[in-house]
Each structure stands twice: as C-alpha cells, then as structure tokens.
Amino acid sequence: MSAMRSKTSRTHSRAACAFILLAMHVTASATPLQDIIDQMADNSWARINTNRIEDVWPLPAQTPGSGTPKYVIKSWTGGAWDSNHGYAYVWGGNGAPYSGNEVYRFSTDSMAWERASLPSRSVLQGNTYANGKSLYLTADGPDHSPMSAESYDNVVYLPMVDRLAVMGGSVWPGDGRDYVAADGVTRTGPYFWDPAKADPNKVGGLAGSQVNPQLFPDVLGGEMWENRNSVVEDGVLVGPLRTNYGKTAATVIDGKDVVYMASYSTEGLLFKYTVNSLDAAEDTWEVVGTKQGGAAYFGAGAGALDTNRNAFVQTADNKLIFWDLNNAGPTNPSVRIDPLVLGGDLFSPSKAYGMDFDPILDAFILWKGVADLWLLDPPDVLGSDGWTLRHLTPTGLAPPALSANSAPGIYGKWNYMPGYGTFIGFNDGVSGDVWLYKPLSQVPLPAAVYLFASGLVWVVARRRTQPERRG
C-alpha cells in the first residue's frame, strides 16, 4: 500500500475506526467508570482509586529481596489496559533491591487495587549469563514463570487470546539482562499471564515456588504463566536481540493479536509479533522497520500505534521517530520527527513520558506523571515535517508534583481506553493513585490558522470531527 494514501481512503479509515469505537462505547456506557467519565469536563483529570496499592502488597515475609513492592510502580516498569475485563495492570520490578514478579491490577468495577498473584522465589544459578553476569531464575524455572524485570514499555494486553504479555525487559538483577533458558545463553519468551487464573493467595508459577515455602507451605501454585518460547525458532533468533528499553504497541489485525515492538537501541529494528492462536508454535515474528542510515536511537521511552495512519511512533534519546507501516519490511527506515512546538514552550521527548494514541482526537497524548501533558498532532501525510506539539494544562484536581515515590519514567503506565475515549495512568509506588484524563473534544488550531487560512479551518475541523462522544 502506498505511504501516501488518498484523502478519501483516510476519511473512510477514520469513519470505520469511529464506528467500531462507538459500538464499544455503547457496551461500556453502564459501567461505574463511564459514570465518572460522564461527569468529567473535557481536558480534565480525575483520581479514581478507593484504596492504596500498598494495601494489597504481600506480607513482608512473602516478598523477596530487601526492597518493598513499591518498586512495581516506582521503577522502570510498564503496564497495560485490559479492554475485556476493565483492569489496568502493572508489572515489573527494580534492578535492585526488589525482585518480586507478582501481578497487580486496578479494577474499574470496584475502583480498587487488587493483588493478582504472589511473587516467586528467585534462585542464584551455578552458571552465568553469556556475558558472565550472575544468572538468577525463579524457583520453578524459566518455563513456568518469568523473573522480575524492569519492564519499561514491554507490557501489553492481548484481547483476542485474553492474556497479559510481558515482551521482555531488563531482567533482575538488572544491567540489561534478557530472558534466557537455564543454560544462561538461549533467548526465551515472551511470557503470557492468564487473567482467568488470578488469585491473590497463589504464587504465579508452580506450587512450592513461592517465597518462604517453609513459613507458607499451604500456598498453592496458580500456574498462571506461559513461556511462549517463540523468540528462537529452530535454533535461530527470529525476534529482537535485546528487549531492554523496548517500546511496544498492541493492536488487532484480521482478528489476531499483534504487537509492534521496537528493540534495544543499538539493534534499532521494529518487529511485528503475531499471535495466531493460543498454540505458541504458531507465533510469528517479522522485521517491519530498520534504523535510518544506521543511526541508533539510544535510551528508554514509549511507543504507540497511530491506527488512523498506520504508523508506529516512539520516544527515545530526546527524539521522536516513526515507522510508516504502510511500507513495512526489513528495509523500511525510521523517520525522525521534527515537531513544531506551539506556544513557545520547551519540550524534550525524554524517557519520562508515557505515550498513547487517541483515534478520536486523532493525536498522541504524552504524560510524565505530573499535572500537564503534551499533545502530538500528526500530519495527514506522513513525513518528518508537519507534526505539532501543544502544551496541555488540564482543569481541576491533577496529579501532584513528582515525589520520592514517583517513577523515573512512565513508559507503559499510561494507556488509552477504547470505548471510553479516556486515558488511564499511575505513577506513585506507595499510594498507587490512579488518574483518568479526559481529552479535548478536538485538537485546538493555532491562532495563525484562524487568522490567515479561514478556508483551511473548515477542512481541519472537519478532519477532527468524530461521531463518538467523550462522555
């Protein structure tokens, strides 16, 4: 397909997207979450949690390491929105000191945090990683549960197979380790977690793999995790070489879950991972993008999928880049975005920001855990120019200034909720405050457009009009 689609095809694409989202909105209209959203003004925040995440932490004797579970949020960790069941998940840990691999989720039915599993015990192995660093595995081994990881933007939810997926990360105890088999060399993963098996009093893997089995012998194994073991096929690596600093976006294509994943900066490739069924043997990996001119984009960040233009956008190394997926393939180059920052505000697309795409607003929203946000507005025709950044200052109660318990970056802890037209995010590792952001009804136009291009105003405003209401 040509990268420069016609205006008619783009209009049809947006209309189809809006129709699907409208149908989802109708099914969601009677939920407690929708009641809250209906009361929110456009461009406003609402804090919705009725408890604190620390209320559902495991007992100290059931947590590994010397740290506390506050690092599950207060670290380089990711999260995902479960559109099937109305949960927001967070998963991961810290390079040191916390190695818990338990799952937490926020329920939009009860507006409360829940613990969905107990953590595994980690065991130092006699062998090491290929790079000589110490190898730790969970007590039941890599085929039954993953080690905790600084998961960055590597956590996604897959609605068609109903699984939370951990695509990778910097595996405990950090230093850029990846998921490997017991030999310390063979790459492994991704890991799927089954929401139907969630239980706050069961360990996520096999029985006996919990922390302190002598003190807690009655803890059962939930067998919640599955190692897809598909990143290597017939001894050949078909997925990313490194998943540290990964950026992902999940979507559904032809009725199948698909994850776009930008790999570790020095590799600089964009992968398409397709889950064809619950049979891991049917998983496929494809390279759909490469780094332009061999230039690497270092650093952590976030990725998001523009479903209207079919483009994957990411932040990294104080840059914004995208791949045009209409030209997907191993030679498809990344393109650096040179956005026009409106209003004279300074902006640096650092690792602090989470990012996701709003198909109704037809723009990206970026959040770094504080009151203000940024809106990234793409051009109709993909290219390095024509992107604009607008500083947003929402009304009402808003997230406070960063504290000692705030994460160093949002990464995947910021997600758009289809059907609700709203974003959900969290940043404080102890309180676990959950924030909703209800966007503007349409992208504001620069004053210069109103003054000097009155004919263009109608065209752009018409492009922004969508049939789904915000609530």
MOJO-V720536 format. One record per pair of residues at least 4 apart in sequence whose C-alpha atoms are under 8 Angstrom apart, sorted by the first residue. I is the first residue (numbers start at 1). GAP is how many residues later the second one is. D is the distance in Angstrom with one decimal. If there is no record, write none. Layout:
I/GAP/D  I/GAP/D
This chain:
1/4/8.0  1/325/5.6  1/326/7.0  2/324/6.4  2/325/7.2  3/321/6.9  3/323/5.4  3/324/6.4  3/379/7.4  4/377/6.1  4/378/7.3  5/4/6.4  5/5/6.6  5/376/7.7  6/4/6.3  7/4/6.1  8/4/6.2  9/4/6.1  10/4/6.2  10/298/7.2  10/299/7.5  11/4/6.1  11/452/7.8  12/4/6.2  13/4/6.2  13/295/6.5  14/4/6.0  14/294/6.0  14/345/7.8  15/4/6.1  15/451/7.6  16/4/6.4  17/4/6.2  17/291/7.7  17/342/7.4  18/4/5.9  18/341/7.7  18/342/6.8  18/448/6.4  18/449/6.4  18/450/6.4  19/4/6.3  19/448/7.6  19/449/7.8  20/4/6.4  21/4/6.0  21/397/6.4  21/398/5.2  21/447/7.0  22/4/6.4  22/397/6.6  22/445/7.3  22/446/5.2  23/4/6.7  23/396/7.5  24/4/6.4  24/394/7.2  24/395/4.6  25/4/6.0  25/393/7.7  25/394/4.0  25/395/5.9  25/443/7.7  26/393/7.6  28/6/6.7  28/391/6.6  28/392/7.2  29/5/5.6  29/6/7.7  30/4/6.5  30/5/7.3  31/4/6.5  31/78/7.2  32/4/6.6  32/76/7.0  32/77/6.1  33/4/6.3  33/75/5.9  33/76/7.1  34/4/6.0  34/386/6.9  34/437/7.3  35/4/6.7  36/4/6.7  37/383/7.8  37/385/7.8  37/401/7.3  37/433/7.8  37/434/5.8  38/432/7.6  38/433/4.3  39/432/7.6  40/4/6.6  40/5/7.6  40/6/7.5  40/398/7.0  40/431/7.8  41/397/7.2  42/396/5.6  42/397/5.5  42/398/4.9  42/399/6.6  42/428/7.9  43/349/7.9  43/350/7.7  43/351/4.9  43/352/6.5  43/394/7.0  43/395/5.4  43/396/4.6  43/397/5.0  44/350/4.7  44/351/4.8  44/352/6.2  44/353/8.0  44/354/7.9  44/393/5.8  44/394/5.6  44/395/7.1  45/349/6.6  45/350/6.8  45/351/6.5  45/352/6.2  45/353/5.5  45/354/7.9  45/390/6.6  45/391/5.6  45/392/4.7  45/393/6.6  46/350/7.9  46/351/6.6  46/352/7.0  46/389/5.7  46/390/5.2  46/391/6.7  47/350/7.8  47/351/7.7  47/386/6.7  47/387/5.6  47/388/4.6  47/389/6.4  48/63/6.3  48/385/7.6  48/386/5.8  48/387/6.4  48/388/7.3  49/62/5.1  49/63/5.4  49/64/7.4  49/383/7.9  49/384/6.0  49/385/5.5  50/61/5.8  50/62/5.4  51/4/6.9  51/60/8.0  51/61/5.5  51/62/6.5  51/380/7.9  52/4/7.7  52/60/7.7  52/61/6.8  52/378/6.9  52/379/4.6  52/380/5.5  52/381/7.0  53/4/6.9  53/60/5.6  53/61/7.6  53/376/7.6  53/377/6.2  53/378/5.7  53/379/4.9  53/380/8.0  54/15/7.8  54/16/7.3  54/376/5.5  54/377/6.5  54/378/7.5  56/57/7.0  56/58/6.1  56/59/5.7  57/12/6.6  57/58/6.9  58/4/5.9  58/5/6.3  58/60/6.9  59/4/6.7  60/8/7.9  61/150/7.6  61/151/7.1  62/56/7.7  62/57/7.5  62/148/7.6  62/149/5.2  62/150/6.4  63/5/7.4  63/6/7.7  63/37/6.6  63/56/6.6  63/148/6.4  64/34/6.7  64/35/6.0  64/36/5.9  64/55/7.5  64/56/7.8  64/57/6.5  64/58/7.6  64/147/6.4  65/32/6.0  65/33/5.5  65/34/6.2  65/35/8.0  66/31/5.8  66/32/6.5  67/4/7.8  67/29/7.7  67/30/5.0  67/31/4.7  68/30/6.3  69/24/7.8  69/29/6.9  69/31/7.0  69/360/7.9  70/4/5.8  70/335/7.6  70/359/4.4  70/360/5.3  71/4/5.1  71/21/7.9  71/22/5.5  71/23/5.9  71/27/6.6  71/358/6.2  72/5/6.7  72/18/7.1  72/19/6.1  72/20/5.3  72/21/4.8  72/22/7.3  72/28/7.9  72/357/6.8  73/4/6.3  73/17/7.0  73/18/7.8  73/19/7.8  73/20/7.8  73/333/7.9  73/334/6.4  73/353/7.8  73/354/6.4  73/355/6.5  73/356/4.6  73/359/7.6  74/331/5.9  74/332/5.5  74/333/4.1  74/334/7.2  74/353/6.9  74/354/6.4  74/355/4.6  75/18/6.5  75/19/5.7  75/75/7.0  75/332/5.2  75/333/6.3  75/334/7.6  76/16/7.9  76/17/7.5  76/18/7.0  76/74/5.1  76/75/6.3  76/76/5.1  76/331/6.9  76/332/6.6  76/333/6.3  76/334/7.6  76/335/7.3  77/13/7.5  77/14/6.5  77/15/5.3  77/16/6.7  77/72/7.8  77/73/5.2  77/74/4.5  77/75/4.5  77/76/7.0  77/333/7.6  77/334/6.8  77/335/7.1  77/336/7.4  78/12/6.0  78/13/6.2  78/14/7.0  78/73/5.4  78/74/4.9  78/75/4.9  78/76/6.3  78/77/5.5  78/332/7.4  78/333/5.7  78/334/4.0  78/335/5.2  79/9/7.2  79/10/5.2  79/11/4.1  79/12/6.1  79/74/7.4  79/76/5.4  79/77/6.8  79/333/4.9  79/334/4.7  79/335/7.3  80/8/5.8  80/9/5.2  80/10/6.7  80/75/6.0  80/76/5.0  80/77/5.7  80/84/7.8  80/332/6.7  80/333/6.9  80/334/7.8  80/335/6.6  81/5/7.4  81/6/6.1  81/7/4.6  81/8/6.3  81/75/7.6  81/76/6.4  81/334/6.2  81/335/7.6  81/336/6.9  82/4/5.5  82/5/5.0  82/6/6.0  82/7/7.5  82/75/5.8  82/76/7.9  82/77/7.2  83/4/7.3  83/76/6.8  83/334/7.1  83/335/7.3  84/75/6.3  84/78/7.5  86/21/6.3  86/22/5.6  86/23/7.3  87/18/6.0  87/19/5.4  87/20/4.8  87/21/6.2  88/17/5.4  88/18/5.0  88/19/6.8  88/20/8.0  88/336/7.9  89/14/7.4  89/15/5.9  89/16/4.3  89/17/6.4  90/13/6.7  90/14/5.7  90/15/6.3  90/323/7.1  91/10/7.2  91/11/7.2  91/12/5.6  91/13/6.7  91/60/7.2  91/64/7.4  92/8/7.5  92/9/6.2  92/10/7.9  92/56/5.5  92/57/5.0  92/58/5.5  92/59/5.4  93/5/5.9  93/6/5.8  93/7/6.2  93/8/7.0  93/55/5.6  93/56/5.4  93/57/5.4  93/58/7.5  93/79/7.7  94/4/5.4  94/5/6.6  94/54/7.9  94/55/6.8  94/56/5.6  94/78/7.1  94/79/7.6  94/80/7.5  95/4/7.5  95/54/7.3  95/55/6.7  95/75/7.7  95/76/7.5  95/77/5.3  95/78/4.6  95/79/4.2  95/80/7.4  96/76/7.5  96/77/6.1  96/78/7.4  99/23/7.6  99/48/7.5  99/49/5.4  99/50/7.6  99/73/6.2  99/74/7.4  100/19/5.1  100/20/6.7  100/47/8.0  100/48/5.7  101/17/7.8  101/18/5.0  101/19/6.3  101/45/7.2  101/46/6.2  101/47/4.5  101/48/7.7  102/13/7.7  102/14/7.2  102/15/5.3  102/16/5.2  102/17/4.4  102/18/7.4  102/101/7.8  102/102/6.9  103/12/6.3  103/13/5.3  103/14/5.6  103/15/7.6  104/9/7.2  104/10/5.9  104/11/4.7  104/12/5.4  104/13/7.5  105/8/5.9  105/9/5.4  105/10/6.5  105/11/6.7  106/5/6.8  106/6/5.7  106/7/4.4  106/8/6.1  107/4/5.3  107/5/5.6  107/6/6.3  107/7/7.3  108/4/7.3  114/86/7.6  115/84/7.5  115/85/5.0  116/82/4.8  116/83/5.1  116/84/4.7  117/81/6.2  117/82/5.3  117/83/4.5  117/84/6.3  117/85/5.6  117/86/5.5  117/87/5.4  117/105/7.9  118/82/6.2  118/83/6.2  118/84/5.6  118/85/4.3  118/86/6.1  118/92/7.1  119/84/5.8  119/85/6.7  119/91/6.2  119/92/6.8  120/18/6.1  120/19/6.9  120/25/7.9  120/83/6.3  120/84/6.9  120/85/7.2  120/89/5.6  120/90/4.6  120/91/5.8  121/17/5.7  121/18/5.4  121/88/5.8  121/89/5.3  121/90/4.6  121/91/7.7  122/14/6.3  122/15/5.6  122/16/4.4  122/17/5.6  122/25/7.3  123/13/5.4  123/14/5.5  123/15/5.9  123/16/5.8  124/10/7.4  124/11/6.1  124/12/4.5  124/13/6.7  125/9/7.5  125/10/5.6  125/11/5.6  125/12/7.0  126/9/7.8  127/7/7.5  127/8/6.6  127/56/7.2  127/57/6.9  128/4/5.5  128/5/5.7  128/6/4.9  128/7/4.7  128/55/7.9  128/56/5.7  129/4/5.3  129/5/6.3  129/6/5.6  129/48/8.0  129/54/7.9  129/55/4.4  129/56/6.0  130/54/6.1  130/55/5.3  135/49/6.6  136/11/7.7  136/36/7.5  136/37/7.8  137/4/5.8  137/5/6.5  137/9/7.7  137/10/6.0  137/45/7.6  138/4/6.7  138/7/6.6  138/8/6.8  138/9/5.7  138/71/7.4  139/70/5.1  139/71/7.8  140/4/6.1  140/5/7.0  140/65/6.9  140/66/6.2  140/68/8.0  140/69/5.6  141/4/6.6  141/5/7.9  141/41/7.3  142/4/5.8  142/5/7.6  142/38/7.5  142/39/6.1  142/40/6.9  142/85/7.3  143/38/8.0  143/83/7.0  143/84/5.4  144/61/5.5  144/62/6.8  144/79/7.2  144/81/6.0  144/82/6.2  144/83/6.7  145/46/7.9  145/59/6.9  145/60/5.3  145/80/5.5  145/81/7.0  145/82/7.3  146/33/7.7  146/45/7.0  146/79/7.8  146/81/7.9  147/24/6.4  147/25/6.5  147/32/7.9  148/23/6.1  148/24/5.6  149/19/7.7  149/20/5.5  149/21/5.2  149/22/4.1  149/23/5.3  149/24/7.9  149/25/7.4  150/19/5.5  150/20/5.0  150/21/6.4  150/22/7.4  150/24/7.4  151/4/6.7  151/15/7.6  151/17/6.4  151/18/4.4  151/19/6.5  151/93/7.8  151/94/8.0  152/17/6.5  152/92/7.7  152/93/6.0  152/94/6.6  152/95/7.4  152/148/7.2  152/149/7.5  152/150/7.8  152/259/5.5  152/260/6.5  153/92/7.3  153/93/5.9  153/94/4.9  153/95/5.9  153/148/7.2  153/149/5.7  153/150/7.2  153/258/5.0  153/259/4.4  153/260/8.0  154/12/5.9  154/13/5.1  154/14/5.8  154/15/6.5  154/89/8.0  154/92/5.8  154/93/6.0  154/94/5.8  154/258/7.2  155/9/7.3  155/10/5.7  155/11/4.8  155/12/6.2  155/13/7.9  155/93/7.7  155/257/6.8  156/8/6.0  156/9/5.3  156/10/6.7  156/11/7.8  156/92/7.6  156/93/7.2  156/94/6.3  157/5/7.4  157/6/6.0  157/7/4.5  157/8/6.0  157/93/7.2  158/4/5.5  158/5/5.3  158/6/6.2  158/7/7.1  158/92/7.0  158/93/7.8  158/99/5.8  158/100/8.0  159/4/6.8  159/98/7.1  160/92/7.7  160/95/7.2  160/96/6.4  160/97/6.0  161/96/7.4  161/116/7.1  161/117/6.5  162/32/7.1  162/33/7.3  163/29/5.9  163/30/5.5  163/31/5.2  163/32/6.5  164/28/5.6  164/29/5.0  164/30/6.6  164/31/7.3  165/25/7.0  165/26/5.7  165/27/4.5  165/28/6.3  166/24/5.9  166/25/5.1  166/26/6.4  167/22/7.0  167/23/4.8  167/24/6.6  167/76/7.5  168/10/7.0  168/11/6.9  168/21/7.3  168/22/6.4  168/75/5.1  168/76/7.0  168/78/7.4  169/7/7.8  169/8/7.9  169/9/6.5  169/10/7.9  169/74/5.2  169/75/4.6  169/76/6.8  169/77/6.9  170/4/5.4  170/5/6.8  170/6/4.7  170/7/5.2  170/8/5.8  170/73/7.2  170/74/5.0  170/75/7.7  171/4/8.0  171/5/6.9  171/6/5.1  171/7/5.5  171/8/6.5  172/5/7.4  173/4/7.9  176/68/5.8  177/67/7.6  178/9/7.4  178/64/6.7  178/65/6.7  178/66/7.2  179/8/6.0  179/9/5.5  179/10/6.5  180/4/5.6  180/5/5.9  180/6/5.3  180/7/4.4  180/8/5.0  180/9/7.8  181/4/6.7  181/5/5.4  181/6/6.3  181/7/6.0  187/44/6.9  187/45/6.7  187/50/7.8  188/39/7.6  188/40/7.9  188/41/5.0  188/42/7.0  188/43/6.0  188/44/6.9  189/38/5.5  189/39/5.5  189/40/4.6  189/41/6.3  189/42/6.1  190/37/6.2  190/38/5.5  190/39/6.4  190/40/7.1  190/41/7.1  191/34/6.7  191/35/5.6  191/36/4.7  191/37/5.9  191/38/8.0  192/33/5.7  192/34/5.1  192/35/6.5  192/36/7.1  193/31/5.5  193/32/4.7  193/33/6.5  194/4/7.2  194/30/5.4  194/31/6.7  195/29/7.8  197/25/6.5  197/26/7.7  197/27/5.8  198/24/7.5  198/26/7.2  199/23/7.3  201/18/6.7  201/19/7.7  202/17/5.7  202/18/5.1  202/19/5.5  202/20/5.3  203/4/7.1  203/6/7.0  203/7/5.6  203/16/7.0  203/17/6.5  203/18/5.1  203/19/5.7  203/20/7.8  204/17/6.4  204/18/5.2  204/19/5.7  204/20/5.2  204/21/6.5  205/4/6.7  205/16/5.5  205/17/5.8  205/18/4.5  205/19/6.1  205/20/6.2  206/14/7.6  206/15/4.3  206/16/6.6  206/17/5.5  207/12/7.1  207/13/5.0  207/14/3.7  207/15/7.4  208/5/6.0  208/9/7.5  208/11/7.5  208/12/7.4  208/13/7.0  209/4/7.3  209/12/7.5  210/9/7.4  212/4/6.2  213/4/5.0  213/6/7.7  228/52/5.3  229/51/7.5  230/50/6.7  230/51/7.1  230/53/6.5  230/54/7.8  231/6/6.0  231/7/5.6  231/8/4.8  231/9/7.5  231/54/7.7  232/4/5.3  232/5/4.3  232/6/5.6  232/7/6.9  233/4/6.3  233/5/6.5  237/4/7.4  238/47/6.1  238/48/7.6  239/32/7.1  239/46/5.9  239/47/7.6  240/23/5.7  240/24/7.7  240/29/7.6  240/31/7.3  241/22/7.4  241/23/7.5  241/26/7.2  242/21/6.2  242/22/5.2  242/25/7.6  243/20/5.6  243/21/5.5  244/19/7.6  244/20/5.7  245/18/7.3  245/19/5.7  245/20/7.4  245/54/6.5  245/55/4.5  245/56/6.9  246/15/6.7  246/16/5.7  246/17/5.1  246/18/5.8  246/54/7.1  246/55/7.8  246/56/7.9  247/14/5.6  247/15/5.1  247/16/7.0  247/53/7.9  247/54/6.6  247/55/5.1  247/56/4.8  247/67/7.0  248/11/6.6  248/12/5.4  248/13/4.4  248/14/6.4  248/54/7.2  248/55/5.2  248/56/6.8  249/10/5.6  249/11/5.3  249/12/6.7  249/54/6.1  249/55/5.2  249/56/5.8  249/63/7.9  250/7/7.1  250/8/5.7  250/9/4.3  250/10/6.3  250/55/7.8  251/6/6.0  251/7/5.3  251/8/6.4  252/4/5.3  252/5/4.7  252/6/5.7  253/4/6.6  253/5/6.6  256/18/7.0  256/19/6.3  256/20/5.9  256/21/7.8  257/17/6.0  257/18/5.4  257/19/7.3  258/14/6.8  258/15/5.6  258/16/4.6  258/17/6.3  259/13/5.8  259/14/5.0  259/15/6.5  260/10/6.9  260/11/5.6  260/12/4.7  260/13/6.3  260/52/7.6  261/9/5.6  261/10/5.1  261/11/6.5  261/12/7.6  262/6/6.9  262/7/5.9  262/8/4.4  262/9/6.3  262/41/7.8  263/4/6.4  263/5/5.9  263/6/5.7  263/7/6.3  263/8/7.5  264/4/6.2  264/5/7.9  264/34/7.9  265/31/5.7  265/32/5.3  265/33/4.7  265/34/6.7  266/30/5.5  266/31/7.3  266/32/6.9  267/29/7.5  268/22/6.0  268/23/5.2  268/28/6.0  268/29/7.1  269/18/6.9  269/19/7.7  269/20/5.6  269/21/4.5  269/22/6.3  270/17/5.9  270/18/5.6  270/19/4.6  270/20/6.1  271/14/6.6  271/15/5.5  271/16/4.6  271/17/5.6  271/18/7.0  272/13/5.7  272/14/5.1  272/15/6.3  272/16/6.4  273/10/7.3  273/11/5.8  273/12/4.7  273/13/6.6  274/9/5.8  274/10/5.3  274/11/6.6  275/5/7.7  275/7/7.1  275/8/5.0  275/9/6.9  276/6/5.8  276/7/5.9  276/8/7.8  277/5/6.7  277/6/7.6  279/4/7.6  286/43/8.0  287/41/8.0  287/42/6.0  287/43/5.2  288/37/7.2  288/40/4.5  288/41/4.0  288/42/5.3  288/43/7.7  288/44/6.5  289/34/6.5  289/36/8.0  289/39/6.2  289/40/5.7  289/41/5.3  289/42/6.2  289/43/4.6  289/44/5.8  289/45/6.7  290/40/6.2  290/41/6.0  290/42/5.7  290/43/5.0  290/44/6.1  291/4/5.9  291/5/6.5  291/42/5.4  291/43/5.2  292/41/4.7  292/42/5.1  292/43/6.7  293/40/7.8  297/19/5.9  297/20/5.8  297/22/7.8  298/18/6.1  298/19/5.1  299/17/5.4  299/18/5.1  299/52/7.1  300/15/7.8  300/16/5.8  300/17/7.4  300/51/5.3  300/111/8.0  301/13/7.0  301/14/5.1  301/15/5.2  301/49/6.8  301/50/4.3  301/51/7.2  301/52/6.8  301/53/7.2  301/108/8.0  301/110/5.8  302/12/5.6  302/13/5.6  302/14/7.6  302/49/7.3  302/51/7.0  302/52/5.5  302/53/5.9  302/109/5.1  302/110/6.6  303/9/7.0  303/10/5.6  303/11/4.2  303/12/6.6  303/52/6.5  303/53/7.3  304/8/5.8  304/9/5.4  304/10/6.4  304/51/6.3  304/52/5.1  304/53/6.1  305/5/7.0  305/6/5.8  305/7/4.6  305/8/6.3  305/51/7.4  305/52/6.4  306/4/5.5  306/5/5.1  306/6/6.2  306/7/7.4  306/51/6.0  306/53/7.4  306/57/7.9  307/4/7.0  307/50/7.9  307/52/6.8  308/51/6.6  308/54/7.3  309/71/7.8  309/73/7.7  310/14/6.6  310/15/5.5  310/16/6.4  311/11/6.5  311/12/5.6  311/13/4.7  311/14/5.3  311/15/7.6  312/10/5.4  312/11/5.3  312/12/6.8  312/13/7.1  313/7/7.2  313/8/5.8  313/9/4.2  313/10/6.6  314/6/5.9  314/7/5.6  314/8/6.3  315/4/5.8  315/5/4.7  315/6/6.6  315/34/5.9  315/35/6.8  315/36/7.1  316/4/6.5  316/5/7.9  316/33/7.1  316/34/6.4  316/35/6.5  317/32/7.8  317/33/6.4  317/34/7.5  318/30/5.7  318/31/4.9  318/32/4.8  318/33/7.7  319/17/7.3  319/18/7.5  319/29/7.6  319/30/5.8  319/31/7.4  320/16/6.0  320/17/5.3  320/18/7.6  320/29/6.6  321/13/6.4  321/14/5.4  321/15/4.3  321/16/5.3  322/12/5.6  322/13/5.3  322/14/6.6  322/15/7.1  323/9/7.3  323/10/6.7  323/11/4.9  323/12/6.3  324/4/6.9  324/8/7.7  324/10/7.8  324/58/7.3  327/5/6.2  328/4/5.8  335/48/7.3  335/49/6.3  336/48/5.9  337/46/7.6  337/47/4.6  337/48/6.6  337/50/7.2  338/46/5.8  338/47/5.8  338/48/8.0  338/49/6.9  339/45/8.0  339/46/6.7  339/47/6.9  339/48/4.7  339/49/5.0  339/50/6.3  340/46/7.5  340/47/6.2  340/48/4.7  340/49/6.1  341/4/6.7  341/5/7.4  341/6/7.4  341/47/5.8  341/48/4.7  341/49/6.4  342/46/6.9  342/47/6.0  342/48/5.5  342/49/7.6  342/104/7.7  343/47/7.2  343/48/7.6  345/46/7.1  349/4/6.9  351/58/5.8  351/59/7.7  351/60/7.2  352/15/8.0  352/16/5.2  352/56/6.3  352/57/3.8  352/58/5.7  352/59/7.1  353/13/5.9  353/14/5.1  353/15/4.3  353/16/7.7  353/56/6.1  353/57/5.5  353/58/6.2  354/12/5.6  354/13/5.3  354/14/6.1  354/55/7.4  354/56/4.8  354/57/4.5  354/58/6.0  354/59/6.7  354/60/5.6  355/9/6.7  355/10/5.8  355/11/4.5  355/12/6.5  355/56/7.5  355/57/7.7  355/59/6.6  355/60/7.5  356/8/5.6  356/9/5.8  356/10/6.9  356/58/7.1  356/59/6.0  356/60/6.0  357/5/7.4  357/6/5.9  357/7/4.3  357/8/6.4  357/59/6.8  358/4/5.6  358/5/5.5  358/6/5.9  358/7/7.3  358/58/6.6  358/63/7.3  359/4/6.8  360/61/7.2  360/104/7.7  360/105/8.0  360/106/5.9  360/108/7.3  361/78/7.8  361/79/7.5  361/80/6.7  361/81/5.5  361/82/6.5  361/103/6.4  361/105/7.8  362/15/7.4  362/16/7.9  362/102/6.8  363/12/6.7  363/13/5.8  363/14/4.8  363/15/6.4  363/80/7.8  364/11/5.7  364/12/4.9  364/13/6.5  365/8/6.9  365/9/5.8  365/10/4.7  365/11/6.3  366/7/5.8  366/8/5.1  366/9/6.4  366/10/7.6  367/5/7.3  367/6/5.1  367/7/6.8  367/43/7.4  367/47/7.4  368/5/7.4  368/41/6.6  368/42/5.8  369/30/6.9  369/33/7.1  369/37/7.9  369/40/7.9  369/41/6.6  369/57/7.3  369/58/5.8  370/28/7.6  370/29/5.2  370/30/5.9  370/31/5.7  370/32/6.6  371/22/7.1  371/23/7.2  371/27/5.1  371/28/5.0  371/29/6.4  371/30/7.4  372/19/7.4  372/20/5.8  372/21/5.0  372/22/6.6  373/18/6.2  373/19/5.0  373/20/6.7  373/21/8.0  374/15/6.5  374/16/5.6  374/17/4.7  374/18/5.5  375/13/8.0  375/14/5.5  375/15/5.1  375/16/6.5  375/17/6.9  376/11/7.0  376/12/5.8  376/13/4.7  376/14/6.7  377/10/5.6  377/11/5.2  377/12/6.3  377/66/7.8  378/4/7.5  378/8/6.9  378/9/4.8  378/10/6.8  379/4/7.7  379/6/7.8  379/7/5.2  379/8/5.6  394/4/7.6  399/36/7.4  402/4/5.7  403/25/7.9  405/23/5.4  405/24/5.4  405/25/6.6  406/21/5.5  406/22/4.7  406/23/6.3  407/20/5.8  407/21/6.7  407/22/7.3  410/4/6.8  410/16/8.0  410/17/6.8  413/12/5.4  413/13/6.0  413/14/7.4  414/9/6.9  414/10/5.7  414/11/4.3  414/12/7.0  415/8/5.5  415/9/5.4  415/10/6.5  416/5/7.2  416/6/5.9  416/7/4.4  416/8/6.5  417/4/6.0  417/5/5.5  417/6/5.8  417/7/7.2  418/4/7.5  420/50/6.9  420/51/7.6  421/17/7.2  421/18/7.7  421/48/7.9  421/49/5.6  422/14/6.8  422/15/5.9  422/16/4.9  422/17/6.6  422/48/7.5  423/13/5.6  423/14/5.1  423/15/6.6  423/16/8.0  424/10/7.1  424/11/5.7  424/12/4.7  424/13/6.5  425/9/5.9  425/10/5.3  425/11/6.7  426/6/6.4  426/7/5.9  426/8/4.9  426/9/6.1  427/5/6.8  427/6/7.1  427/7/7.9  428/4/5.1  428/5/6.3  438/32/7.5  439/31/8.0  441/29/7.0  442/19/7.9  442/22/5.9  442/23/7.1  443/21/7.0  445/4/6.6  445/5/7.3  445/12/7.9  446/4/7.0  447/4/6.3  448/4/5.8  448/5/7.6  449/4/5.0  449/5/6.9  449/7/7.2  449/8/6.7  450/4/5.7  450/7/6.4  453/4/6.6  454/4/7.2  455/4/7.0  456/4/6.1  457/4/5.9  458/4/5.9  459/4/6.2  460/4/6.4  461/4/6.4
